[in-house]
Amino acid sequence: MRIPAMEQSSRLWHLLLFLVVTIALAAQAVLVLTDGTDANSGTHVTGDTVARLVRLFSYFTIDSNILVAVCCAALVLNAARDSRVWRVLRLDALLSIAVTGLVFALLLAPHIHLTGTALYLTVALHYIAPPAALVGWLLFGPRAQTDGRTLVTALRRTACWACPRRPPGSCGWRCSTARVRPARRCSTRTRS
């Protein structure tokens, strides 16, 4: 059975994007685990392993790129995939990675000065993945499957991620060099 040219193109596009994103995410995890520079913040990463990983996976950039990688892998396996959950996941990945690219380029990039491996990783995660995901969606869809209900459901994860954010340590998880533990109470004031 012969696969149509458009489906082959879609699979190749998404395979390449999957490889770029997955390799960059794996390399970023290695940098974080080996006290390297974080491509998301430009800071030298210290602390225990669990705290470093919690910090790494708390970045919207990482979450967005993981969603893109999952969607790309699914599209490589079945370019004609369709279901209600799939539409939401695909649109959520697209919206999240678009936010990632725009926020990084417009707000964060002027303040982060990376070199070496961290620079290559930030290019992959912030400058290649966002437009490549958008172009892939524009070229291969599923644009016609996007309706208002799908959009609202997809936006919910992004809104839930962004709204409750507080400065590290003020609410939710406390990351210290000793261990990561749930915070006992939410407070923006420091105690002496």
N, C-alpha and C positions, 0 to 999 in steps of 0.2 A: 504494500500500500504506500502510495506516494504522499508525502506531506506537502501541503500547499506552500508556495514561496513566502507568503506573508507570515504564516505560522513558523516557518523555519527562521525567518528574520527576527520574529518576536523572541523565539527561543534563544537565538544567538545573542541578541541585545541583552536579554535578561540574564543569560549565563555570564556575560562579560561584566555586567553590573554586579551580579552576585559575587563574582571572584574579587573585584575591586573592593567591595564593601567588607566581605568576609576576611580577606587578607589584612585590610586596614584595622578592623576590629580586633583580630587576633594579635596583630603587632602592637596595638595600643595596650591590650591586656598584658602582653609581655613587658612592655615598657613600664607599666604601672607596677607590676609584680617585681621588677628588678630595680626599683628606685630611679626610674628614668623620668623624663619630662612628660607631663600630661598634655596631649595635643588639644585638649578642650580648654584648659585654663592657662597653659604655658608655665605652670609651676612644677617644681621638682617634687615628686611624690615621696612621702615618707609615712611612717606608721606601720601598724601590723597589717598582715595580708588581708584580713577580713575588712578592716576599715578602708583600705585602698580599693578593694573590689566594690564595697558599698558606695564609695564616692564615685568610682568609675561608672557604675550602672545607674547612678542618680542623675547623670547628665542627660538632658533631652536629646542631645546629638546622638548619644549611644543608643538610646531607646528607639529613636527614629531610624537609625541605620540598621538596627536589628529587624525592625518591621520591614524595611525595604529588602533586606536579605531574605527574610522568610517569604515575602511576596515573590521575589525574583526566582527563588528556588521552586516555588509552587508553579510559576509560569513556565519554567523550563520543563517541568514534568508534564504539565498540561496547559497549553496556551489558551485553550478554549474553556477553561474553568469558569463556572458560574454558580453562585448561590447567594442568598441574602447575606450570610456571614462573610463570604468572600468579597462581595462588593464593599461592605463596610471596612473590612481589613485593608483592602487595596486602596480605598479612598483615604482611610486614616493614615496609612503609610505615606501616601502622596502629600497630604496636607501637612503632616508632621515633618517630612523631609524638606518641604518648601519653607516652612517656618524656620527650620534649622539653618538652611542656606541664607535666608534673608536676615535673620537676627545676627548670625555670625558676620556676614559681609558688611552689614550696615552699622552694627553696634559694637561687636566684640573684636573684630579683626584689627582695628587701629590700636588696640591696647595690648595685643598679644604678639610677642616677637619670638618666633620659634626658629630653630635651626636643626639641621640633621634629620634624623628619622621622624621626630615629632612634626617637622615641617611637611614632610611627604605625607604623613598620616592626616594632618589637618587639611591638606589639599584634597586627598581622597574623600574624607568624610564631610567636608564643608563646601568644596568647590566642584567636585566631580559628581558625587552621588546625587545632590539635589537637582541640578539641571538634567542629568541623565535619567533620573526617575520621571521627571516631568515630560521630557521628550519621549521616553518610552510609552508613557500613558497617552500622550497626544498621537503618537504613531500607531500604537497597537490597542489602545482602549483599556478598559471598557467604558468609554465615555457615555454611550447611549444607555448604559445600565444605571447611571447615577441619577437619583431622584432626590426630592427634598428630605424624605425620611432617611435615606442612606446618608445624606450630608449631615443631618442633625445627629444621627447616631455616631458617625465618624468623628464629628467635632467634640463629642462628649469626652472621649479619652484625653484629647489634647487639653480641654478646659479643666478636667479633673487633675491632670498632671500639673498644670500651671497655677491654679488658684490657691491651693493650700501651701505653697512653697514659702518657707521662712529661711532666714540666715541659718547656716549650719550650726547645730547645737541648741537653737532656740526652741525647737519644737520637733516632735517626731523622733528621729534617731539621733543619738549622740555618738559621734565618731571620735574616739581618742586613740592614742597610740597603744593603750592597754587592751581595749575591747570595744565592741559595738553593742549597745544595749538600748532598749526603749527608754525614752525620756520619761521621768516621773510626772512632770508637769510642764506646761507650756509657759515660758516666761521670756520676755525680751530684756528684763533687767538682770544684771549680774549680781551675785551675792558675794560679800567679802568673806 
